[in-house]
Amino acid sequence: MPQSYAPLFVGSYQSADRQGIHILRLDAESGSLSKLGGVAGIDNPSFLAYNAATSVLYAVGETEPDGAVVAYAYDAATHTLTEINRQPSQGGAPCHLAIDPSGAWLVVVNYSGGNISLYPIGERGALGEPVQSVAHEGGSVNAERQEGPHPHSIYAVPGTPYYLACDLGTDKIYTYRLNAAAGRLEAVRETDATPGSGPRHLGLHPTRPFVYMIDELMSRIVAFKLNADEGSLEPLQTVSTLPMEYGGESYCAEVAVSADGRYVYGSNRGHDSIVSFRVGEDGGLSLIGHTPSGGHFPRHFLALPDGRWLLAANQNGDNIVVMRIDEDGFPQQTGSEYKMTKPVCVRLG
């Protein structure tokens, strides 16, 4: 077992004159979090992606009317991040990004821009100028939240050229094929979600053909069977992320599958909890229970690969809460936390 988990990179909603990205260490025995470093110079570095092969961290700058995406070189000896370069996001409120498994491309989604941008990655992790912007069209039934397209996340499907992109505004999951030779994302198909549900994030099973979509507006997780040859999704099951007796306002955020594929976790903002499910042989989910997030508005969380810890980033609680995962896959509060302003995303280096 590791003595510590480092680095942990945390993105936040913070102004450029303050350290918006923190570098942390988690003690593997005590569960305590401590700060190793950080970097300023970017407004609202909310979502992050890390390429361990090149030691390069990518961060979106979630601003309006246009955002940014920034590449940083990470020095493990000094725990410092040094900016390599940055590019415009080509749209407002970039909120999620994905590194292609080849390491040659970066894909960014712009929530209010309604589009997806593609960037080549050059030597030492530098970002090339964007080569494509794919615009979504349409809306859905929620006049306040779905007046137009709002892509919220994008994921590479391992072992395939496909990407899956959730769009909260159009109630769809879009399948794209990355044509690396042409430097283009090519539209393949669309999977409809329940009208008004607001698809937000996905969790891909590590070994089996299952994908779990969390919707923001109806507080549910939908299990799909993935056809990796075609990039198509077949719905299998829909479950609520909230207790039956809960009648308050709540909005889902993150979903993740444990590294061993046995559990699925989701975050509830409003109910302020992490919900835990057991994965069945058929990919279906059975509820384990709900763990208080230890703060308000858990926007993101990280379930560490060894299955021992879960870190919940409470955006409006200004803290990251450490939970120990028991032998049944259920996160338990430890009393350990790290205070910082509006944490949004936690990534393991």
Summary of the structure (lengths in Angstrom):
residues: 349
radius of gyration: 18.7
end to end distance: 16.5
largest distance: 53.9
contacts: 1292
relative contact order: 0.12
helix: 2%
strand: 56%
